[in-house]
Amino acid sequence: MKSIFAISLFTLLASAPAILHAQGSASVEDRARQNNPSSISFSGDESDDYVLREALWTRAATAAPGARPTVGLALSGGGARAFAHTGVLDVLNYSGFPVDYVSGTSMGAMVGAFYASGRPMDEMWRFGREAVALKVARDFKTIRMLPLLIADKLINPTHITRFIDGKLGGLEFKDLKKPFACTAMDLRTGEKIIFTDGPLAIAVRASVNIPGIFAPVQYRQRYLVDGGVVDNIPVDAARGLGAEWVLASVAENSVDRMPESVLMTLMQVIDIRGTLLAREAEKSADFVVKPKVGDITVADFDRCVEAGEAGVVAASGRLDAAKEAYLVFAAPELVEKL
């Protein structure tokens, strides 16, 4: 007996011309609802599923974007937790999962920009391994509120800025191997800013710039801070680039211990707000991977590798489901191009 996945996909293949005719100029959102994989239950003969999925997957993964729905990755914020995206990207790369567009917020912007630049992911892992020696956590954990209040002056995240400038400095969005977008917020207006052109490093620095702690980034007559305040999972930004199907990687806040300082309390409040926004944004993604990052906080940059490994585990465990979700969505277009 074939599983519901196999039956559903065979039905889509058989009825693809009718589906395509009925869809006409339907929106991406309409197609996503019609092909919603969340309604599929997986049971029955899994070997049939495997053969069917792998045959179609080979075609989908090797097809040019015009012959299949385009794929976007939306990477959430989350500070050190968001290093989990490195592990997710590694798994997707290794599996040959097609990726056409990338968007990121906050730390997700930093990882996403690095990935979109085409540089080896080993360099991103190296940043995680060297985070302790680079004292990246000092940008967060050694800040004391009293000196900030006395000086009445915000600070700059020295070590993170150094890494961004060293790896991404001199690049513009047009130089990237994959189209990329990242988000920030205009501190004066509260407006969400989506960067898709211009210098890359300053856009990423703006996206990781925690409000109330780090000095706003001044760019194009705006004062910019962390995009996670207004859009913690930039699914819309990925769709704006052209993505028809979006996979979101979400490093959700799951820390239940009390912060140890006024500063860490402020950071946790901002983090929780980002998590609440993320739960809404998840609903607009076509597929979600949630690495289990445990009690890693925003500022635990000495635990980046641990977060990255959690991303590897989560993406590996969800890879087959992601393929199935994408194939169900893509089946009408794949058949049309036969």
N, C-alpha and C positions, 0 to 999 in steps of 0.2 A: 504493500500500500504506500503510495507516494505521500510525502508530507504536504502540509498546507502551503509551505513555501514553494515547493516544486509545482503544485497545481496552480498556485497564483501566478507564478512566472510563466508557465505554459499558457495559461489563459491570456495573460498580457501579450505574449508573443503571437498567439493565434488571432487576437482581436486588435493588434496594434494599428492596422490601417483605419479601423473604425474609431479607435480611441483618438488617433491623431486627427481624423476628420472632425470628430466631436469637439476636440480641444481647440482647434483653430488657433486663434491668437490668445489663448488662455494665459494668464499670468503665471509666473514661477510659483506663487503661493497656491494657485488653484491646482497646478500639477502636483505640488507637494502633498496637498490634501488628498487628491485622487489616488496617489501612489503611496499613501502613508504606511510605512513598514511597521509602525507600532501596533497595527491591528493584526499582524501575522503571528500565529503561534507555531512554534517549531516542534514538530513531533513526527513520528512515523519513520520511514526509511531514510536515514541520514546519508547513506551512501549515494542515493539518487540525488539528493540535494547537492552533495559534494561534486559529483560529476557535472551536473547542470551548472552549478555556480562557477566552477573552475573553467568550463568551456566558455561561458559568457564573459567571465572575468578577464580571460586572456584577450578577448576581443575588445572589451571596454578599456582595459589598462593600456593597450597598445594603440588605441584609436586617437587620432588628433582631436583637439577640442571641438572642432566643427562637426565631428561624427559622433559625438556623445555630449551629454550635459557637462558643462564646466564645473569644476570642483573648487571650493574655497575653504580655507582653514581660518577659523576665528579663535584667537588665543587670548584667554582672560588675563586679567591682572592677578595680583596676589603676592607681590614681593618675592621673597625667596621660595615660597611654595610654587610659584609659577615657573620655576626652573624645571618642573615636571614636564612642561611642554617639550623640552629638549629630548626626553625619552620618547614621548609620543611621536615627534617628528622622525626620530631615528627608526622607529618601527615602521612608520608609513613609507619612509624612503626605502628601507630594506625590502619591504613587501611589494614595491612597485605601485603603490596606491597613487593614482594620478592627482596632482595638485597643480592648479592653474593660478590661483590667487591666494594671497595671505593677508590677514589683518591681525592687529594686536593692540592691546591696551596695557599700559604700564610695563611691568616686566615681560608681559606677553609681546609688547611692541619690540622690546630689546631682542628677545629670542627670535621673533618673527622676522625682524629686519636682517638679522644675522643669517637666517635660513634663506630669505629671499635674495640675499646678496650672492648666494652660490658658494660661500666659503664652506670648507669642510666642517661638519658638525663636531669633529674631534676638538676643534678650537673652542667650541662652546662648552664641551665637557671639561676642557682644560681650565676654563674660567671657573667652573664649579669646583674643580679640585684645588685650584689655587686661591679660592675665595678667603680661606683662613689666612694664608700668608699675605694676601693683598689687603687684609683688614677691611674688607668691604662692609662688614657688619658695623664697623666703627661709624660709618655714615649715619647709623641709626642709634645703636645702643649706647654710645658714649656721649650723646647729646644730653645736656642738662637744661631743664627749663629755666632755672634761675639766671644763668648767664645770658640766655636768649632774651629774657625779660629786661635785664639790666642794660644790655647792649641795644635792645630794641631793633635788632637786625637779624634777618633770617640768614641761613647758611647755604652753602653749595655742597652737593654730594660728591666730594672729591674723587673717591675711588671709582664709583660707578661712572662718573663723567669721564675719567681717564680711560676706562675700558671702552666706552662708547666712541670717544674721539679716536682712540688708537685703532679700533677695528672698523669703524664706519665713517670716520672723518674723511672728507674729500669726495665722498660718494653723493650722488643725487638720486632721487627716486627713479629717474629715467635710466640710470646705470644698472639697476637691479636685474637679476635673471628672471624673477617672477614679479608681476605687479603686486605692490604692497601698499597698505594703508595703515595708519595708526591714529589714535584719538588723543585729544587733550581737551582741557576746558579753559575758556577765557575767564579769568578770575574776576573781571569787572562785570561781565554780562551773564555769566553762567552758561554761555553758549557752548555746545559741543563743536569742537573743531576736528575735522577729518583731514589729515595730511595725505596727499597723494602725489605731490610734486615738490620741487625745490630741494634744498640740502637735507640729507637724511639724518645726520647726527643730531642736529638741533631739534628736529621733530621727535626723535626717540627720547632725547633728554627731556623735552616738554612732557611727553607721555608718562615718564617715570617720576615726575616731580611732585612729591607729596605736599599738598597744600598745608600751610600753617607751620611747616618745618623747614622746607627748602625754599630758597628765593625763587619767585616766578621767573620763567624763561621769557625774555622779551624778544618778540619776533613779529615782524610785519604789524607794528603798532598794537600788538596784543600782549597781555601778560598771562602766560600759560602755565597750567598746573596739571597734575595727574588726570588722565582721561578716565580712570576708574571711578571717579566721582560721578560721572554722568553716563558712562557706557562701559561696563566692566567686561562684557563679551561683545566685541564689535561685529556681530553678524550682519547688521545692515551695511557696515562699511565693506565687508566682503562681497555682498550682493551688489553694492554700488560699483565695485570694480568690474563686475560681470559674472560673478559666480551664480550658477543656477541651483547648485546643491552645496550645502555648507555643513562641514563637520566642525563642531565647537569642542575645544579642549578647555576644561574648567578646573582650576585649582581652588576649590571651594574652602571657605573658612570653616574649620571644624575644631578650633582650639577652644577648650573649655576652662583653661586655667586663668586666674586673674592676672592682669598686667601688673608689672612690678614698679611702675613709675607713672607719673603724670603724662610723660611723653608717650609711653607705650600704650596708655589708656586712649590717648588721642588717636594713635595709629590704629588701634583695634576698632574704635568707633568708625573711622573711615573705612576700614576693611569690612566691617559688618555691613555698612551701607552698600559697599560694592557687591557683596554677596547677595543682598536682597535684590539689587538691580539685575544681577546675573540670573537669578531664578526666573525673572520675567523674560530676559533675552533668550534663555535656553529654549523657550517655547517656539521661537522663530527659527531655530536651527533644525536641520534635517536629521542630524545625529549628534550625540553628545558622548564624549569620553571624560570621565571624572577620576583622575588619579587619586588614590587614597594617601593623602599627604599627612595624615595623622595630626600630631600636635605641632607641626612646623609652623612658626609664626612668620609674619611679613619680614621681620628683621633677622631671621635665622640663616644668614648667608653662609655660615659655616656648615650648613646641612643641605647645600644645593645638590650635591651628588645623590644624597638620600632621596630628595624630591625627584630628581631625574630618573632614578631607578624605579620609583613608584609610577612614573609615567610610562616606562617600558612595560611594566607588569600590566597596567591598566589597558594600554593600547594593544598589547599582545592578546589579552583576554577578550577584547571587543573587536578584534580585526575581522573575524568571519562575519559577525553581525553587521559591521560597517559595510563590508562588501555586499552583503545581501540587501541592505537598505538602499545602497546606491544602485544596484542592479535592478531592483524593483522600480525605482524612480526612472532609470535610464532605459529600460526595456523598449518602450515605444520608439524612442529616438534611434536606438541601436538597430531595431528591425527596419525602420524606415530607410536606413542607409545601406541595408543589405542589397 
